[in-house]
Amino acid sequence: MPQPSLFPTEPTSPDAAWVTAHCDGGARGNPGPAGYGAVLTDAAGDTLAELSVFLGHRTNNFAEYSGLLGVLRYALDHGHKNLRVVSDSELMVKQIQGLYKVKSPDLLPLWQQARQLIAQLEAFQISHALRHKNKAADQLANQAMDRGLLP
């Protein structure tokens, strides 16, 4: 039996526009130089934003959560209330969906922040995709990590 969603998954207005965010995070060395990347598109598929942020010396999971937090903040700051997120982090996706518990004390505050931001949206969906379906976000995450390696 499927578990009920912890957040609204459909907009209250039938003509409400969805924004889709593909996000990815990574760390070289895990922990190591970390960053996240994201591409946000509107309902027509047009790019709204590309995010690429260096995070310092962090873990891969920290970077994945940072990418989610980055797209949530972008959506809320720009008035987008219906957000679909695609990530290649199965752990993060299942933790946000409530299917996995957050056991890491380092990730728990990030999970809590994400849940608080999600609660401010009208509708939210998150899904897992294999890395090859998240190439643009992966490329932006790698660019962020590369910037952190520069002297």
LINDA-V145879 format. One line per field, one symbol per residue. psi: psi as a letter, one per 20 degrees, with the letter a starting at -180 (. if undefined). burial: 1 if it has 24 or more other C-alpha atoms within 12 Angstrom, else 0. Layout:
BEGIN
psi->???
burial->???
END
This chain:
BEGIN
psi->pqpqqiqpiqqhphjppqppppqqqrpohmrapqrqqqppqahijqphqppoppiborrghghghhgghghggggghjjoioppppqjnhggghghijhqqohphhhghggggghgghhiqgqpqpqpqqhijkgghgghghhghghiiq.
burial->0000001010000000111111111111000011111111110000001111111101111111111111111111000111111111101111111000000000100110011011001111111100000101111111111101000
END
